[in-house]
Amino acid sequence: MKNPEQTIGTIADKAGTTYLAYIDAAGFPVTKAMLKPRLRVGIREFWFSTNTSSNKVACLRKNPKASIYFVDRRFFRGVSLIGTVEVLETPEAKERIWQEGDTQYYAGGVTDPDYCVLKFTATGGRYYSNFKSEDFSL
């Protein structure tokens, strides 16, 4: 991969769906399809909106280790990032990624107690392209 920041950033930005993997309460891996990140800071930080009451939030509070995966179906390539997730409920974090129309999911608006932010911080990953893969650290 010539330029990881550009290559991975482009895949993440163009992917319509993000796959989040985490460990459930029984110790088994779970993969959940998520909407694309609301905010991306380089290729290290990805912010998502979700429901505070969700099972994934309960699991991530107990074990913050996770991975996210982005796929580019057109060119049959993808990137898996490993790292940790912080569950953020501060007004600043919630307002930072709030979008018009979010009341469809969070009727109480930006202060809805069932609205929180998942901040994923990557430590490394694996890039897949042309039937080859390579590991990288961040």
Summary of the structure (lengths in Angstrom):
residues: 138
radius of gyration: 15.2
end to end distance: 13.8
largest distance: 46.5
contacts: 402
relative contact order: 0.21
helix: 23%
strand: 47%
